[in-house]
Amino acid sequence: MDLYALVNGEIVPAAKQLEADTYQVSWSAEHKKATTGDFPIKIFNEEGYLAYKKALRSGEDGSAVASTLETSLTHTGTVREGLFVQTEFVAVIGALLVWWLANTMRSQIME
């Protein structure tokens, strides 16, 4: 059976797991645009999905369409992206440090 999920006003297909008789819903959003709190998720079967699309095409409110299942996901928020400095900067500093140590050791050996 094909299932579809309504998340943040966007319909996404639910993927069926091969080993079990379960479904998985996935979507993504930018960290800066992702809000904290509860995300209501409505699951539609094929008839509900078609009714929802028909309601949207005719200009009606899609929330009036009955869903097969309703659940919610609690999102606690996002964390800061990446390190304080860029990784390339850390790599260059590390390479310069190794070069400096090698050059210093070579100088001491040559004396």
N, C-alpha and C positions, 0 to 999 in steps of 0.2 A: 504494500500500500504506500502510495506517495504522500508524504506529509510536508507541510510548509509552515514556517514560523514568521510571525509578524513581530519584528524587533525595531524599536525606534522609528516606526512608520515605514519600515522597509521589509518587503517579503523576501525571505531567504529559504532555499530548500533545506529540508532536514535529511541528513545522510544516514542511511541504515547501516548498522554495524553488521559485519559478516558473521561473526561468531555467535552473537546473541541477537535476540529479537528486540533490540533497542535502537533508538535514533539519537543523533547528535546534531545540535544546531551550533553553527559557528558564524561569527561576523567580526569585523574589525573596525576600529575607529582610531583616529589620531589621539595621542596622549593628551594634547592640549584641549581637544574637543570632547573628550570622554568625561562625563559628569559622574559624580558620586551618588550613591543611593540605590534605590530599587528600580530595576528594569522590568516592566511587565512584558511577558512573552505569551503570545497567543499562538496555539498550534491549530492549524486547519488541515482537514483532509482534502481530497481533491474537489469535492463538491463545495466545501466551505471556501476554498481558495478561489474557485470560479465565481462564487457569489460575491466574495469580497472585491475581486477585480471588476465585476459587473457593477457593483455599487459605486466604485470609484469612477468608472467610465460615465455613469449616469449623473455624477455630481452629488451623490448621496454620501452620508457619513458611513464610513466603513466599520465603525465601532458597533453598529447595530447588527452586524452579521454574527451569528452564533459560531463560536469556536469549539473544536473538539476538546481541547484542554487549555487551561490557563495556569501559568506559573510565573514566578518572578525570580530574578537573579539580583543578589545584592553585590554591588560593586563598591569596594572600599576606597577607591581612589587610585591615582597614579603616583609614581615616585619620580624623582628627578631623573632626567634622561642622561645617561652616560657619566663620565668622570668630570671633575672640575676642569681638567685640561684635556686637550685632544690626545688620542693615542699616538698620533704621528709625532707630536712634540715630545712625548715620553721616550719614544724609540730613538729620536735624534739625540736627545740628552744622554741616553744610555750608550749610543754609539760613540759620541764624543768622549764620554767618561772612559770607555774601554780604550779608545785611541790614545787618550792622555796617559792612562796607566801604562799601556804598552810602550809609549814613547819615553816615559820617565824610567821605566825598567831598562830599556835599551840604552839610555844615557848612562845609567849607573853601571851597567855591564861594560860599556865602552871605556869608562874611566879607569 
